[in-house]
């Protein structure tokens, strides 16, 4: 079973919290949902929702740290 954690990651346009199941550290990429509201995004992060095939993939510039739920 994979360990669940959150990461503070840097993108081209800023920092964000990303659940571990959205992140592929080996290639420094993450998938990202295209929700219309911030509250929907925060809910997905909080519950570590399983990424959907329609989510876009983005490059992570840097991981600043991780923390467990």
Biopython code that builds the backbone (N, CA, C, O; Angstrom):
import numpy as np
from Bio.PDB.StructureBuilder import StructureBuilder

atoms = [
    (1, "UNK", "N", (0.847, -1.192, 0.000)),
    (1, "UNK", "CA", (0.000, 0.000, 0.000)),
    (1, "UNK", "C", (0.887, 1.249, 0.000)),
    (1, "UNK", "O", (1.814, 1.363, 0.802)),
    (2, "UNK", "N", (0.601, 2.154, -0.882)),
    (2, "UNK", "CA", (1.376, 3.396, -0.984)),
    (2, "UNK", "C", (1.055, 4.299, 0.205)),
    (2, "UNK", "O", (-0.082, 4.364, 0.671)),
    (3, "UNK", "N", (2.084, 4.988, 0.678)),
    (3, "UNK", "CA", (1.883, 5.917, 1.782)),
    (3, "UNK", "C", (1.177, 7.167, 1.292)),
    (3, "UNK", "O", (1.490, 7.691, 0.223)),
    (4, "UNK", "N", (0.226, 7.637, 2.077)),
    (4, "UNK", "CA", (-0.516, 8.839, 1.708)),
    (4, "UNK", "C", (0.086, 10.045, 2.406)),
    (4, "UNK", "O", (0.334, 10.030, 3.612)),
    (5, "UNK", "N", (0.313, 11.082, 1.628)),
    (5, "UNK", "CA", (0.851, 12.324, 2.164)),
    (5, "UNK", "C", (0.438, 13.465, 1.252)),
    (5, "UNK", "O", (-0.094, 13.251, 0.163)),
    (6, "UNK", "N", (0.688, 14.661, 1.709)),
    (6, "UNK", "CA", (0.487, 15.853, 0.896)),
    (6, "UNK", "C", (1.849, 16.463, 0.627)),
    (6, "UNK", "O", (2.774, 16.306, 1.424)),
    (7, "UNK", "N", (1.977, 17.158, -0.494)),
    (7, "UNK", "CA", (3.230, 17.829, -0.826)),
    (7, "UNK", "C", (2.943, 19.288, -1.164)),
    (7, "UNK", "O", (1.920, 19.615, -1.766)),
    (8, "UNK", "N", (3.860, 20.146, -0.767)),
    (8, "UNK", "CA", (3.824, 21.548, -1.186)),
    (8, "UNK", "C", (4.705, 21.619, -2.422)),
    (8, "UNK", "O", (5.916, 21.414, -2.337)),
    (9, "UNK", "N", (4.104, 21.910, -3.573)),
    (9, "UNK", "CA", (4.854, 21.889, -4.823)),
    (9, "UNK", "C", (4.817, 23.256, -5.501)),
    (9, "UNK", "O", (3.887, 24.041, -5.321)),
    (10, "UNK", "N", (5.858, 23.508, -6.285)),
    (10, "UNK", "CA", (5.942, 24.757, -7.042)),
    (10, "UNK", "C", (5.670, 24.478, -8.512)),
    (10, "UNK", "O", (6.258, 23.581, -9.116)),
    (11, "UNK", "N", (4.758, 25.276, -9.074)),
    (11, "UNK", "CA", (4.470, 25.265, -10.501)),
    (11, "UNK", "C", (5.017, 26.562, -11.092)),
    (11, "UNK", "O", (5.544, 27.403, -10.364)),
    (12, "UNK", "N", (4.896, 26.724, -12.385)),
    (12, "UNK", "CA", (5.338, 27.968, -13.030)),
    (12, "UNK", "C", (4.626, 29.192, -12.465)),
    (12, "UNK", "O", (5.195, 30.283, -12.427)),
    (13, "UNK", "N", (3.377, 29.008, -12.025)),
    (13, "UNK", "CA", (2.586, 30.155, -11.572)),
    (13, "UNK", "C", (2.370, 30.218, -10.062)),
    (13, "UNK", "O", (1.554, 31.014, -9.596)),
    (14, "UNK", "N", (3.080, 29.401, -9.287)),
    (14, "UNK", "CA", (2.947, 29.496, -7.835)),
    (14, "UNK", "C", (3.026, 28.165, -7.119)),
    (14, "UNK", "O", (3.365, 27.139, -7.710)),
    (15, "UNK", "N", (2.704, 28.200, -5.820)),
    (15, "UNK", "CA", (2.751, 27.021, -4.958)),
    (15, "UNK", "C", (1.355, 26.477, -4.727)),
    (15, "UNK", "O", (0.368, 27.211, -4.782)),
    (16, "UNK", "N", (1.285, 25.161, -4.465)),
    (16, "UNK", "CA", (0.000, 24.546, -4.178)),
    (16, "UNK", "C", (0.206, 23.260, -3.392)),
    (16, "UNK", "O", (1.277, 22.655, -3.443)),
    (17, "UNK", "N", (-0.827, 22.850, -2.666)),
    (17, "UNK", "CA", (-0.838, 21.574, -1.956)),
    (17, "UNK", "C", (-1.385, 20.515, -2.906)),
    (17, "UNK", "O", (-2.412, 20.711, -3.554)),
    (18, "UNK", "N", (-0.672, 19.380, -2.975)),
    (18, "UNK", "CA", (-1.063, 18.299, -3.880)),
    (18, "UNK", "C", (-1.043, 16.979, -3.110)),
    (18, "UNK", "O", (-0.065, 16.694, -2.417)),
    (19, "UNK", "N", (-2.099, 16.165, -3.214)),
    (19, "UNK", "CA", (-2.081, 14.848, -2.580)),
    (19, "UNK", "C", (-1.088, 13.919, -3.287)),
    (19, "UNK", "O", (-0.832, 14.062, -4.482)),
    (20, "UNK", "N", (-0.544, 12.984, -2.541)),
    (20, "UNK", "CA", (0.467, 12.078, -3.096)),
    (20, "UNK", "C", (-0.055, 11.251, -4.261)),
    (20, "UNK", "O", (0.711, 10.908, -5.163)),
    (21, "UNK", "N", (-1.346, 10.922, -4.261)),
    (21, "UNK", "CA", (-1.865, 10.097, -5.353)),
    (21, "UNK", "C", (-2.065, 10.882, -6.653)),
    (21, "UNK", "O", (-2.450, 10.299, -7.667)),
    (22, "UNK", "N", (-1.813, 12.183, -6.638)),
    (22, "UNK", "CA", (-1.840, 12.994, -7.861)),
    (22, "UNK", "C", (-0.436, 13.216, -8.394)),
    (22, "UNK", "O", (-0.264, 13.722, -9.503)),
    (23, "UNK", "N", (0.565, 12.844, -7.615)),
    (23, "UNK", "CA", (1.949, 13.220, -7.856)),
    (23, "UNK", "C", (2.785, 12.028, -8.307)),
    (23, "UNK", "O", (2.659, 10.930, -7.765)),
    (24, "UNK", "N", (3.642, 12.254, -9.303)),
    (24, "UNK", "CA", (4.633, 11.253, -9.715)),
    (24, "UNK", "C", (6.008, 11.878, -9.514)),
    (24, "UNK", "O", (6.530, 12.568, -10.391)),
    (25, "UNK", "N", (6.577, 11.625, -8.353)),
    (25, "UNK", "CA", (7.853, 12.241, -7.979)),
    (25, "UNK", "C", (8.978, 11.819, -8.910)),
    (25, "UNK", "O", (9.892, 12.603, -9.166)),
    (26, "UNK", "N", (8.927, 10.595, -9.421)),
    (26, "UNK", "CA", (10.020, 10.080, -10.255)),
    (26, "UNK", "C", (10.230, 10.899, -11.525)),
    (26, "UNK", "O", (11.342, 10.952, -12.050)),
    (27, "UNK", "N", (9.168, 11.538, -12.026)),
    (27, "UNK", "CA", (9.285, 12.365, -13.237)),
    (27, "UNK", "C", (8.896, 13.824, -12.977)),
    (27, "UNK", "O", (8.805, 14.626, -13.907)),
    (28, "UNK", "N", (8.668, 14.160, -11.693)),
    (28, "UNK", "CA", (8.308, 15.530, -11.289)),
    (28, "UNK", "C", (7.102, 16.055, -12.079)),
    (28, "UNK", "O", (7.146, 17.134, -12.670)),
    (29, "UNK", "N", (6.034, 15.265, -12.070)),
    (29, "UNK", "CA", (4.778, 15.637, -12.727)),
    (29, "UNK", "C", (3.632, 15.424, -11.745)),
    (29, "UNK", "O", (3.730, 14.622, -10.817)),
    (30, "UNK", "N", (2.564, 16.145, -11.964)),
    (30, "UNK", "CA", (1.341, 15.928, -11.208)),
    (30, "UNK", "C", (0.148, 16.116, -12.139)),
    (30, "UNK", "O", (0.217, 16.857, -13.120)),
    (31, "UNK", "N", (-0.929, 15.442, -11.817)),
    (31, "UNK", "CA", (-2.175, 15.684, -12.552)),
    (31, "UNK", "C", (-2.942, 16.753, -11.796)),
    (31, "UNK", "O", (-2.748, 16.949, -10.596)),
    (32, "UNK", "N", (-3.815, 17.441, -12.516)),
    (32, "UNK", "CA", (-4.524, 18.570, -11.931)),
    (32, "UNK", "C", (-5.952, 18.604, -12.450)),
    (32, "UNK", "O", (-6.176, 18.558, -13.659)),
    (33, "UNK", "N", (-6.933, 18.685, -11.532)),
    (33, "UNK", "CA", (-8.337, 18.727, -11.960)),
    (33, "UNK", "C", (-8.702, 20.089, -12.546)),
    (33, "UNK", "O", (-8.031, 21.090, -12.296)),
    (34, "UNK", "N", (-9.751, 20.103, -13.309)),
    (34, "UNK", "CA", (-10.224, 21.364, -13.898)),
    (34, "UNK", "C", (-11.591, 21.720, -13.310)),
    (34, "UNK", "O", (-12.584, 21.849, -14.026)),
    (35, "UNK", "N", (-11.608, 21.873, -11.986)),
    (35, "UNK", "CA", (-12.839, 22.256, -11.295)),
    (35, "UNK", "C", (-13.079, 23.754, -11.454)),
    (35, "UNK", "O", (-12.143, 24.531, -11.640)),
    (36, "UNK", "N", (-14.335, 24.140, -11.379)),
    (36, "UNK", "CA", (-14.697, 25.540, -11.559)),
    (36, "UNK", "C", (-14.590, 26.354, -10.273)),
    (36, "UNK", "O", (-14.522, 27.582, -10.325)),
    (37, "UNK", "N", (-14.573, 25.687, -9.123)),
    (37, "UNK", "CA", (-14.513, 26.437, -7.863)),
    (37, "UNK", "C", (-13.352, 25.958, -6.997)),
    (37, "UNK", "O", (-12.946, 24.797, -7.055)),
    (38, "UNK", "N", (-12.837, 26.874, -6.200)),
    (38, "UNK", "CA", (-11.772, 26.526, -5.261)),
    (38, "UNK", "C", (-12.260, 25.519, -4.232)),
    (38, "UNK", "O", (-11.517, 24.616, -3.847)),
    (39, "UNK", "N", (-13.507, 25.666, -3.782)),
    (39, "UNK", "CA", (-14.022, 24.757, -2.756)),
    (39, "UNK", "C", (-14.056, 23.319, -3.262)),
    (39, "UNK", "O", (-13.812, 22.385, -2.499)),
    (40, "UNK", "N", (-14.354, 23.144, -4.530)),
    (40, "UNK", "CA", (-14.358, 21.785, -5.103)),
    (40, "UNK", "C", (-12.939, 21.225, -5.154)),
    (40, "UNK", "O", (-12.727, 20.044, -4.878)),
    (41, "UNK", "N", (-11.973, 22.062, -5.505)),
    (41, "UNK", "CA", (-10.569, 21.642, -5.515)),
    (41, "UNK", "C", (-10.137, 21.231, -4.109)),
    (41, "UNK", "O", (-9.545, 20.166, -3.934)),
    (42, "UNK", "N", (-10.425, 22.066, -3.103)),
    (42, "UNK", "CA", (-9.994, 21.778, -1.732)),
    (42, "UNK", "C", (-10.629, 20.496, -1.199)),
    (42, "UNK", "O", (-9.998, 19.762, -0.439)),
    (43, "UNK", "N", (-11.861, 20.227, -1.590)),
    (43, "UNK", "CA", (-12.515, 18.980, -1.189)),
    (43, "UNK", "C", (-11.783, 17.787, -1.806)),
    (43, "UNK", "O", (-11.546, 16.785, -1.130)),
    (44, "UNK", "N", (-11.428, 17.892, -3.075)),
    (44, "UNK", "CA", (-10.704, 16.809, -3.758)),
    (44, "UNK", "C", (-9.351, 16.557, -3.104)),
    (44, "UNK", "O", (-8.929, 15.410, -2.962)),
    (45, "UNK", "N", (-8.675, 17.626, -2.709)),
    (45, "UNK", "CA", (-7.381, 17.489, -2.028)),
    (45, "UNK", "C", (-7.578, 16.827, -0.674)),
    (45, "UNK", "O", (-6.889, 15.861, -0.345)),
    (46, "UNK", "N", (-8.508, 17.337, 0.107)),
    (46, "UNK", "CA", (-8.739, 16.829, 1.465)),
    (46, "UNK", "C", (-9.004, 15.331, 1.472)),
    (46, "UNK", "O", (-8.476, 14.607, 2.315)),
    (47, "UNK", "N", (-9.823, 14.865, 0.533)),
    (47, "UNK", "CA", (-10.194, 13.457, 0.494)),
    (47, "UNK", "C", (-9.321, 12.627, -0.445)),
    (47, "UNK", "O", (-9.599, 11.455, -0.698)),
    (48, "UNK", "N", (-8.261, 13.255, -0.956)),
    (48, "UNK", "CA", (-7.321, 12.569, -1.849)),
    (48, "UNK", "C", (-8.068, 11.792, -2.940)),
    (48, "UNK", "O", (-7.836, 10.602, -3.152)),
    (49, "UNK", "N", (-8.960, 12.496, -3.613)),
    (49, "UNK", "CA", (-9.770, 11.849, -4.645)),
    (49, "UNK", "C", (-8.889, 11.232, -5.725)),
    (49, "UNK", "O", (-7.825, 11.759, -6.053)),
    (50, "UNK", "N", (-9.338, 10.133, -6.259)),
    (50, "UNK", "CA", (-8.621, 9.449, -7.328)),
    (50, "UNK", "C", (-8.663, 10.308, -8.588)),
    (50, "UNK", "O", (-9.736, 10.744, -9.005)),
    (51, "UNK", "N", (-7.502, 10.554, -9.198)),
    (51, "UNK", "CA", (-7.474, 11.364, -10.424)),
    (51, "UNK", "C", (-8.285, 10.721, -11.552)),
    (51, "UNK", "O", (-8.344, 9.497, -11.676)),
    (52, "UNK", "N", (-8.895, 11.557, -12.352)),
    (52, "UNK", "CA", (-9.645, 11.085, -13.516)),
    (52, "UNK", "C", (-8.765, 11.185, -14.756)),
    (52, "UNK", "O", (-7.808, 11.958, -14.792)),
    (53, "UNK", "N", (-9.095, 10.409, -15.753)),
    (53, "UNK", "CA", (-8.290, 10.375, -16.985)),
    (53, "UNK", "C", (-8.320, 11.707, -17.733)),
    (53, "UNK", "O", (-7.454, 11.962, -18.569)),
    (54, "UNK", "N", (-9.295, 12.550, -17.444)),
    (54, "UNK", "CA", (-9.421, 13.843, -18.122)),
    (54, "UNK", "C", (-8.557, 14.936, -17.495)),
    (54, "UNK", "O", (-8.428, 16.019, -18.067)),
    (55, "UNK", "N", (-7.963, 14.670, -16.329)),
    (55, "UNK", "CA", (-7.137, 15.671, -15.664)),
    (55, "UNK", "C", (-5.849, 15.869, -16.437)),
    (55, "UNK", "O", (-5.254, 14.907, -16.924)),
    (56, "UNK", "N", (-5.420, 17.110, -16.550)),
    (56, "UNK", "CA", (-4.176, 17.429, -17.265)),
    (56, "UNK", "C", (-2.965, 17.165, -16.382)),
    (56, "UNK", "O", (-3.045, 17.187, -15.153)),
    (57, "UNK", "N", (-1.848, 16.917, -17.044)),
    (57, "UNK", "CA", (-0.590, 16.687, -16.344)),
    (57, "UNK", "C", (0.281, 17.942, -16.438)),
    (57, "UNK", "O", (0.374, 18.570, -17.493)),
    (58, "UNK", "N", (0.915, 18.294, -15.318)),
    (58, "UNK", "CA", (1.761, 19.481, -15.257)),
    (58, "UNK", "C", (3.111, 19.143, -14.643)),
    (58, "UNK", "O", (3.234, 18.209, -13.850)),
    (59, "UNK", "N", (4.108, 19.911, -15.018)),
    (59, "UNK", "CA", (5.453, 19.745, -14.480)),
    (59, "UNK", "C", (5.553, 20.419, -13.117)),
    (59, "UNK", "O", (5.085, 21.542, -12.926)),
    (60, "UNK", "N", (6.168, 19.716, -12.181)),
    (60, "UNK", "CA", (6.458, 20.255, -10.854)),
    (60, "UNK", "C", (7.890, 20.774, -10.885)),
    (60, "UNK", "O", (8.812, 20.025, -11.209)),
    (61, "UNK", "N", (8.086, 22.040, -10.553)),
    (61, "UNK", "CA", (9.427, 22.620, -10.561)),
    (61, "UNK", "C", (10.218, 22.227, -9.321)),
    (61, "UNK", "O", (11.423, 21.981, -9.389)),
    (62, "UNK", "N", (9.517, 22.171, -8.177)),
    (62, "UNK", "CA", (10.201, 21.856, -6.923)),
    (62, "UNK", "C", (9.189, 21.354, -5.901)),
    (62, "UNK", "O", (8.042, 21.801, -5.880)),
    (63, "UNK", "N", (9.618, 20.428, -5.059)),
    (63, "UNK", "CA", (8.808, 19.981, -3.929)),
    (63, "UNK", "C", (9.434, 20.580, -2.675)),
    (63, "UNK", "O", (10.587, 20.293, -2.354)),
    (64, "UNK", "N", (8.676, 21.412, -1.970)),
    (64, "UNK", "CA", (9.201, 22.106, -0.795)),
    (64, "UNK", "C", (9.114, 21.272, 0.473)),
    (64, "UNK", "O", (9.893, 21.473, 1.404)),
    (65, "UNK", "N", (8.188, 20.353, 0.513)),
    (65, "UNK", "CA", (8.053, 19.519, 1.702)),
    (65, "UNK", "C", (6.821, 18.653, 1.594)),
    (65, "UNK", "O", (5.970, 18.857, 0.727)),
    (66, "UNK", "N", (6.736, 17.683, 2.486)),
    (66, "UNK", "CA", (5.584, 16.793, 2.523)),
    (66, "UNK", "C", (5.087, 16.697, 3.963)),
    (66, "UNK", "O", (5.822, 16.969, 4.912)),
    (67, "UNK", "N", (3.830, 16.306, 4.100)),
    (67, "UNK", "CA", (3.290, 16.045, 5.429)),
    (67, "UNK", "C", (2.184, 15.013, 5.309)),
    (67, "UNK", "O", (1.521, 14.904, 4.278)),
    (68, "UNK", "N", (2.001, 14.265, 6.376)),
    (68, "UNK", "CA", (0.985, 13.212, 6.402)),
    (68, "UNK", "C", (-0.340, 13.779, 6.892)),
    (68, "UNK", "O", (-0.394, 14.777, 7.612)),
    (69, "UNK", "N", (-1.375, 13.122, 6.486)),
    (69, "UNK", "CA", (-2.733, 13.513, 6.840)),
    (69, "UNK", "C", (-2.957, 13.367, 8.330)),
    (69, "UNK", "O", (-4.049, 13.652, 8.821)),
]
sb = StructureBuilder()
sb.init_structure("model")
sb.init_model(0)
sb.init_chain("A")
sb.init_seg("    ")
for serial, (resi, resn, name, xyz) in enumerate(atoms, 1):
    if name == "N":
        sb.init_residue(resn, " ", resi, " ")
    sb.init_atom(name, np.array(xyz, "f"), 0.0, 1.0, " ", f" {name:<3s}", serial, name[0])
structure = sb.get_structure()
